[in-house]
Amino acid sequence: MKKVLLCLFSAVSLGFAQDAPEVDVWSYTGRDLFTSMIIAMATMDWNGDEQLAEEKKTPEDPKLKKDEIAVYGDENGLIATELTNVPKGAKIAVEMSGDGFLKPSKWKGTMKKADDIVHIFPKAVWDYAALHQVLEQRPANVTIKVTIDGEEMPEVNETVVLRSINDCPFYILFDEAGEEFDDISFMFAAFVNENHPWIDGLLKEALEIGRDAEIIESFDGYQSGDSETVLAQVFAVWNALQRCGIQYSSITTTTPSKYASCQTVRFLDESIQNTQAKCVDGSVLMASILRKIGIDVYLVMVPGHCFLAYMDGEGDDAGLIGLESTMLGQDNLKPLKDLPKLPAKLKQKELNASFKTFEAAIDAGLESLEEHMEAFDAGDDPNVPLISIEDARDLGIMPLASGKKKE
């Protein structure tokens, strides 16, 4: 993944005199700062071997194009100081901070050449603990102090918006018309949290249900080498979640962002506690649990919808199985605590109803996979991404921790 560093948000930049240097704040996501993105991408290398920063360039790196902006500092940064009309050889010192979320972050260096605009990314010293606590959006101030050849520039203060940690950006728009954009749909993988402390309890309940119904004896992922055993494990998780009372909710409200398309996503514990989930909520919920037991999972994004997919085995013979997670709430099953008191006939009746719904969910998922498979294979339609959680982890996307304790 390579971060595009063009003059993306001209609406954010302020006017400036032709000859005098000016200072402004530049952000990859405009005035909205997405806390989920900052945390999940904390260790991600956007650029790989290709160096964009001027002082790090090698002979193998491409030269800047006419409309590209010179970059100094941290190539993987999300927020920068924008300087205009900076002379060649100028010695620059930058300090950037944000009240309560960005500790003083500094950069010093020399301009390699004269540029109309440069972006300087100090290595951001984010306060990750504070960012984790942003549960609803709020305004915040970014302060920039710049010294050019020993002369202090007027201090710049800009107001940004810290977005809730539940807000997931998936397109970054390069123009107001939305004709140019960066696809960062891999950010949805950040909400799949295989490390969530609640998962062990959910798996214990699922195993208890599975053993009682003689469906499974353990969760061993692909160790059996049998797709039917994998199917049984997925069904045991499905049945346990149904007994948690999860219901599908189509209601969603996400505050829009000018330069980013985004979606509010519930964490695993929020879906369990609230007993409701949108399509993406239910998909990340099941994906988190299945990934914990070693099953390779995907988030399938199609226009206006999200569902889950998983591999039913390993190797060339494995198949991709779709699962329509919105169907979790179709059966009104008794909770786990009531199972010991249920007559065997009623237990079997509930199990049959649950499996029938599970089969219908697979049929619906497979049908949608087949419908969009050409687009998945081509990989050039941003409206239809097939998001591999494993690939997202390899890319550097970390799972987000909600930090909530079970009540």
C-alpha positions as CSV (number, residue, x, y, z in Angstrom):
1,M,0.0,0.0,0.0
2,K,1.4,3.4,-0.9
3,K,0.0,6.5,0.6
4,V,-0.7,9.1,-2.0
5,L,0.8,12.5,-1.2
6,L,-0.7,15.0,-3.5
7,C,-2.3,18.3,-2.6
8,L,-5.4,16.5,-1.4
9,F,-7.3,19.0,0.7
10,S,-6.9,22.4,-0.8
11,A,-10.0,23.5,1.1
12,V,-8.0,22.9,4.3
13,S,-5.1,25.1,3.3
14,L,-5.1,28.8,4.0
15,G,-4.2,31.5,1.6
16,F,-0.7,32.9,1.6
17,A,1.5,35.6,0.2
18,Q,3.6,34.8,-2.8
19,D,7.0,35.3,-1.2
20,A,6.6,35.0,2.6
21,P,6.6,31.4,4.1
22,E,3.3,30.3,5.6
23,V,2.4,27.5,8.0
24,D,-0.7,25.4,8.1
25,V,-1.9,22.0,9.2
26,W,-2.3,19.1,6.7
27,S,-4.1,15.9,7.5
28,Y,-4.5,12.8,5.3
29,T,-8.2,12.7,6.3
30,G,-8.9,16.4,6.3
31,R,-10.1,18.0,9.5
32,D,-11.5,14.7,10.8
33,L,-8.9,12.6,12.6
34,F,-10.0,9.0,12.9
35,T,-8.8,7.5,16.2
36,S,-9.4,4.0,14.9
37,M,-7.1,4.6,12.0
38,I,-4.4,6.2,14.1
39,I,-4.4,3.2,16.5
40,A,-4.8,0.3,14.1
41,M,-2.2,1.6,11.7
42,A,0.4,2.6,14.4
43,T,3.0,0.2,13.1
44,M,2.0,-0.1,9.4
45,D,4.5,0.8,6.7
46,W,2.5,2.6,4.0
47,N,5.2,2.7,1.4
48,G,7.3,-0.4,1.7
49,D,10.7,-0.1,0.0
50,E,9.7,3.0,-2.0
51,Q,10.8,6.2,-0.2
52,L,8.8,9.4,-0.5
53,A,10.6,11.6,2.0
54,E,13.2,13.8,0.2
55,E,16.0,13.2,2.7
56,K,15.5,9.4,2.4
57,K,15.4,9.1,-1.4
58,T,17.6,6.6,-3.3
59,P,18.6,6.6,-7.0
60,E,16.0,3.8,-7.5
61,D,13.1,6.0,-6.3
62,P,11.0,7.9,-8.8
63,K,11.3,11.6,-9.0
64,L,8.5,13.7,-7.8
65,K,5.9,14.5,-10.4
66,K,4.9,18.1,-11.1
67,D,1.8,17.9,-8.9
68,E,3.3,16.0,-6.1
69,I,4.4,17.6,-2.8
70,A,7.9,17.2,-1.3
71,V,7.7,15.2,2.0
72,Y,10.1,15.3,4.9
73,G,10.0,13.3,8.1
74,D,7.8,10.3,8.8
75,E,6.6,8.9,5.5
76,N,3.9,6.9,7.3
77,G,2.5,9.9,9.2
78,L,-1.1,11.0,9.0
79,I,-0.8,14.6,10.0
80,A,1.8,17.2,8.9
81,T,3.0,20.8,9.0
82,E,2.4,22.3,5.6
83,L,4.9,25.0,4.6
84,T,4.7,27.3,1.6
85,N,7.3,29.3,-0.2
86,V,10.3,27.7,1.7
87,P,13.7,28.7,0.2
88,K,16.3,26.1,-0.6
89,G,18.8,25.4,2.2
90,A,16.5,26.8,4.9
91,K,17.0,25.2,8.3
92,I,13.6,24.2,9.6
93,A,12.5,23.2,13.1
94,V,8.9,22.0,13.6
95,E,7.0,21.1,16.8
96,M,3.4,19.8,16.5
97,S,1.1,18.9,19.4
98,G,-2.6,18.3,20.0
99,D,-4.4,18.9,23.3
100,G,-4.9,15.6,25.1
101,F,-4.1,13.3,22.2
102,L,-0.8,14.3,20.5
103,K,2.3,14.9,22.7
104,P,4.9,17.4,21.4
105,S,6.3,15.8,18.2
106,K,9.4,17.4,16.7
107,W,11.4,17.5,13.4
108,K,14.6,19.3,12.4
109,G,16.1,19.4,8.9
110,T,17.2,21.4,5.9
111,M,15.2,22.0,2.7
112,K,16.9,20.2,-0.2
113,K,15.5,22.5,-2.7
114,A,13.0,25.4,-3.1
115,D,9.4,24.3,-3.1
116,D,6.1,26.1,-3.3
117,I,4.7,23.6,-0.8
118,V,6.3,21.0,1.5
119,H,4.8,18.6,4.0
120,I,6.8,17.9,7.2
121,F,5.7,14.9,9.2
122,P,7.2,14.9,12.7
123,K,7.2,11.4,14.1
124,A,3.8,11.6,15.9
125,V,3.9,10.9,19.6
126,W,0.2,9.9,19.9
127,D,-1.4,9.4,23.3
128,Y,-2.9,6.0,22.4
129,A,-4.5,5.6,25.9
130,A,-6.4,8.9,25.4
131,L,-7.4,8.0,21.8
132,H,-8.9,4.7,23.0
133,Q,-11.2,6.8,25.2
134,V,-12.7,8.8,22.4
135,L,-16.2,7.2,22.3
136,E,-17.9,10.1,20.6
137,Q,-16.6,12.8,18.3
138,R,-15.3,16.0,19.8
139,P,-13.3,19.1,18.6
140,A,-9.6,19.4,19.5
141,N,-6.8,21.8,18.8
142,V,-3.6,21.2,16.9
143,T,-0.8,23.6,17.6
144,I,2.3,24.0,15.3
145,K,5.4,25.9,16.1
146,V,7.9,26.5,13.3
147,T,11.4,28.1,13.2
148,I,12.9,29.0,9.8
149,D,16.6,29.9,9.9
150,G,16.3,30.7,13.6
151,E,13.3,33.0,13.2
152,E,10.1,31.9,14.9
153,M,7.0,31.9,12.8
154,P,3.6,32.9,14.3
155,E,2.2,29.9,16.2
156,V,-0.6,28.2,14.3
157,N,-3.7,26.7,16.0
158,E,-6.2,24.7,14.0
159,T,-9.3,23.0,15.2
160,V,-9.8,19.3,14.1
161,V,-12.4,16.8,15.0
162,L,-11.5,13.6,16.8
163,R,-13.8,10.9,15.5
164,S,-15.1,8.1,17.7
165,I,-13.0,5.0,17.9
166,N,-16.1,3.2,16.5
167,D,-15.9,5.2,13.2
168,C,-14.2,3.2,10.5
169,P,-12.9,5.1,7.4
170,F,-12.8,3.1,4.2
171,Y,-12.3,5.6,1.4
172,I,-10.2,8.7,1.5
173,L,-11.4,11.2,-1.0
174,F,-8.9,13.3,-3.0
175,D,-11.5,15.7,-4.4
176,E,-14.9,16.9,-3.5
177,A,-16.5,15.1,-6.5
178,G,-15.2,11.8,-5.2
179,E,-13.6,10.9,-8.6
180,E,-10.2,10.2,-7.0
181,F,-9.8,8.3,-3.8
182,D,-7.7,5.9,-1.8
183,D,-9.3,2.5,-0.9
184,I,-8.5,1.7,2.8
185,S,-11.3,-0.8,3.3
186,F,-8.8,-3.0,5.0
187,M,-9.5,-0.8,8.1
188,F,-12.6,-2.9,8.7
189,A,-10.2,-5.7,9.7
190,A,-9.2,-3.6,12.7
191,F,-12.6,-4.3,14.2
192,V,-12.1,-8.0,14.0
193,N,-10.4,-8.7,17.4
194,E,-9.4,-12.3,17.8
195,N,-7.7,-11.2,21.1
196,H,-10.8,-10.0,22.8
197,P,-11.0,-11.4,26.4
198,W,-14.7,-12.3,26.0
199,I,-14.0,-14.8,23.3
200,D,-12.8,-17.5,25.6
201,G,-16.1,-17.4,27.5
202,L,-18.1,-17.5,24.2
203,L,-16.1,-20.5,23.0
204,K,-16.6,-22.3,26.3
205,E,-20.4,-21.8,25.9
206,A,-20.2,-22.9,22.2
207,L,-18.2,-26.0,23.1
208,E,-20.7,-26.9,25.9
209,I,-23.6,-26.6,23.4
210,G,-21.6,-28.5,20.7
211,R,-20.8,-31.4,23.1
212,D,-24.3,-31.6,24.5
213,A,-25.7,-31.9,20.9
214,E,-22.8,-34.2,19.9
215,I,-21.8,-31.8,17.2
216,I,-18.2,-31.3,18.2
217,E,-15.7,-32.4,20.8
218,S,-13.2,-29.5,20.5
219,F,-12.3,-26.4,18.5
220,D,-9.3,-27.4,16.5
221,G,-9.5,-25.3,13.4
222,Y,-8.2,-27.2,10.4
223,Q,-6.4,-29.9,12.3
224,S,-8.9,-32.6,11.3
225,G,-8.4,-31.9,7.6
226,D,-12.2,-32.4,7.2
227,S,-14.4,-29.6,5.8
228,E,-17.5,-31.1,7.6
229,T,-15.7,-30.8,11.0
230,V,-14.9,-27.2,10.2
231,L,-18.5,-26.7,9.3
232,A,-19.6,-28.2,12.6
233,Q,-17.3,-25.8,14.5
234,V,-18.7,-22.8,12.7
235,F,-22.2,-23.9,13.4
236,A,-21.4,-24.4,17.1
237,V,-20.3,-20.7,17.2
238,W,-23.4,-19.7,15.2
239,N,-25.7,-21.5,17.6
240,A,-24.0,-20.1,20.7
241,L,-24.4,-16.5,19.3
242,Q,-28.1,-17.2,18.6
243,R,-28.5,-18.2,22.2
244,C,-26.9,-14.8,23.2
245,G,-30.0,-13.3,21.6
246,I,-28.2,-11.3,18.9
247,Q,-30.8,-9.6,16.7
248,Y,-30.2,-7.9,13.3
249,S,-30.5,-4.1,13.4
250,S,-30.6,-2.1,10.2
251,I,-30.5,1.2,12.1
252,T,-27.2,3.0,11.7
253,T,-26.1,6.6,12.1
254,T,-22.6,7.7,11.1
255,T,-21.7,11.3,11.2
256,P,-20.5,12.1,7.6
257,S,-16.9,13.3,6.9
258,K,-16.0,15.6,4.1
259,Y,-12.9,13.8,2.9
260,A,-13.6,10.2,4.1
261,S,-16.3,7.7,3.6
262,C,-16.8,6.0,7.0
263,Q,-19.1,3.6,8.9
264,T,-19.8,3.2,12.6
265,V,-18.9,-0.4,13.7
266,R,-19.7,-1.9,17.1
267,F,-17.0,-3.8,19.0
268,L,-17.6,-7.5,19.9
269,D,-18.6,-6.7,23.4
270,E,-21.1,-4.0,22.3
271,S,-22.9,-6.4,20.0
272,I,-23.1,-9.0,22.8
273,Q,-24.2,-6.6,25.5
274,N,-26.7,-4.7,23.2
275,T,-27.9,-8.1,21.7
276,Q,-28.1,-6.3,18.3
277,A,-25.8,-6.0,15.3
278,K,-25.8,-4.5,11.9
279,C,-24.4,-6.5,9.0
280,V,-20.8,-5.4,9.6
281,D,-21.2,-5.8,13.4
282,G,-22.3,-9.4,13.1
283,S,-19.6,-10.2,10.5
284,V,-16.8,-8.8,12.6
285,L,-18.2,-10.6,15.7
286,M,-18.2,-14.0,14.1
287,A,-14.9,-13.3,12.3
288,S,-13.3,-12.5,15.6
289,I,-14.4,-15.8,17.2
290,L,-13.6,-18.0,14.1
291,R,-10.1,-16.4,13.7
292,K,-9.5,-17.3,17.4
293,I,-9.9,-21.0,16.6
294,G,-7.7,-20.8,13.6
295,I,-10.2,-20.5,10.8
296,D,-9.2,-18.2,7.9
297,V,-11.9,-15.5,7.6
298,Y,-12.9,-12.7,5.2
299,L,-15.2,-9.7,5.3
300,V,-17.2,-9.5,2.1
301,M,-18.2,-6.0,1.1
302,V,-20.8,-5.5,-1.6
303,P,-22.8,-2.3,-2.3
304,G,-24.7,-1.4,0.8
305,H,-23.9,-4.6,2.7
306,C,-21.3,-6.8,4.5
307,F,-21.2,-10.5,5.3
308,L,-18.8,-13.1,6.4
309,A,-16.8,-15.7,4.5
310,Y,-14.4,-18.4,5.7
311,M,-12.2,-21.1,4.2
312,D,-13.5,-24.6,4.9
313,G,-9.9,-26.0,4.8
314,E,-6.3,-25.5,3.8
315,G,-4.6,-26.0,0.5
316,D,-5.8,-26.0,-3.1
317,D,-8.9,-28.0,-2.4
318,A,-10.3,-25.6,0.2
319,G,-13.4,-23.6,-0.7
320,L,-14.6,-20.1,0.3
321,I,-17.9,-20.4,2.2
322,G,-20.2,-17.3,2.5
323,L,-22.3,-16.8,5.7
324,E,-25.0,-14.2,5.9
325,S,-24.6,-13.1,9.5
326,T,-27.8,-10.9,9.5
327,M,-29.7,-14.2,9.8
328,L,-28.4,-14.8,13.3
329,G,-31.5,-13.4,14.9
330,Q,-34.1,-15.4,12.9
331,D,-34.5,-18.1,15.6
332,N,-35.7,-17.3,19.1
333,L,-33.6,-19.9,20.9
334,K,-33.4,-20.5,24.7
335,P,-30.3,-19.1,26.4
336,L,-27.5,-21.4,27.4
337,K,-28.5,-21.3,31.1
338,D,-31.9,-22.8,30.3
339,L,-30.6,-25.7,28.2
340,P,-30.2,-28.2,31.2
341,K,-33.9,-27.8,32.0
342,L,-35.1,-28.3,28.4
343,P,-36.6,-31.7,27.4
344,A,-34.5,-33.6,24.8
345,K,-37.2,-33.2,22.2
346,L,-37.3,-29.4,22.5
347,K,-33.5,-29.3,22.5
348,Q,-33.4,-31.2,19.2
349,K,-36.2,-29.0,17.8
350,E,-34.2,-25.9,18.5
351,L,-31.0,-27.4,17.1
352,N,-32.8,-28.3,13.9
353,A,-34.2,-24.8,13.5
354,S,-30.9,-23.3,14.2
355,F,-29.1,-25.5,11.6
356,K,-31.8,-24.8,9.0
357,T,-31.2,-21.1,9.4
358,F,-27.4,-21.7,9.3
359,E,-27.8,-23.6,6.0
360,A,-29.9,-20.8,4.6
361,A,-27.3,-18.2,5.7
362,I,-24.6,-20.2,3.8
363,D,-26.8,-20.5,0.7
364,A,-27.4,-16.7,0.8
365,G,-23.7,-16.1,1.3
366,L,-22.6,-18.4,-1.5
367,E,-25.1,-16.9,-3.9
368,S,-23.7,-13.4,-3.2
369,L,-20.1,-14.6,-3.5
370,E,-20.9,-16.2,-6.9
371,E,-22.7,-13.0,-8.0
372,H,-19.7,-10.8,-7.2
373,M,-16.8,-13.3,-7.8
374,E,-15.7,-11.7,-11.0
375,A,-15.3,-8.3,-9.3
376,F,-13.4,-10.0,-6.4
377,D,-11.0,-11.6,-8.8
378,A,-10.5,-8.4,-10.8
379,G,-9.8,-6.5,-7.6
380,D,-10.4,-3.1,-9.3
381,D,-13.9,-2.3,-8.0
382,P,-13.6,-0.3,-4.8
383,N,-17.3,-1.0,-4.0
384,V,-16.7,-4.8,-3.9
385,P,-13.6,-5.5,-1.7
386,L,-13.0,-9.0,-0.4
387,I,-11.1,-8.3,2.8
388,S,-8.8,-11.1,4.1
389,I,-8.2,-10.6,7.8
390,E,-4.9,-12.5,7.5
391,D,-3.7,-10.2,4.7
392,A,-4.7,-7.2,6.7
393,R,-2.7,-8.4,9.7
394,D,0.3,-9.0,7.4
395,L,-0.1,-5.5,6.1
396,G,0.1,-4.2,9.7
397,I,-3.5,-3.6,10.7
398,M,-3.8,-4.3,14.4
399,P,-7.1,-5.4,16.1
400,L,-8.7,-2.6,18.1
401,A,-9.3,-3.2,21.8
402,S,-12.5,-1.8,23.2
403,G,-11.0,-2.0,26.7
404,K,-14.4,-2.8,28.3
405,K,-15.0,-5.2,31.1
406,K,-17.8,-7.8,31.0
407,E,-20.6,-6.7,33.3
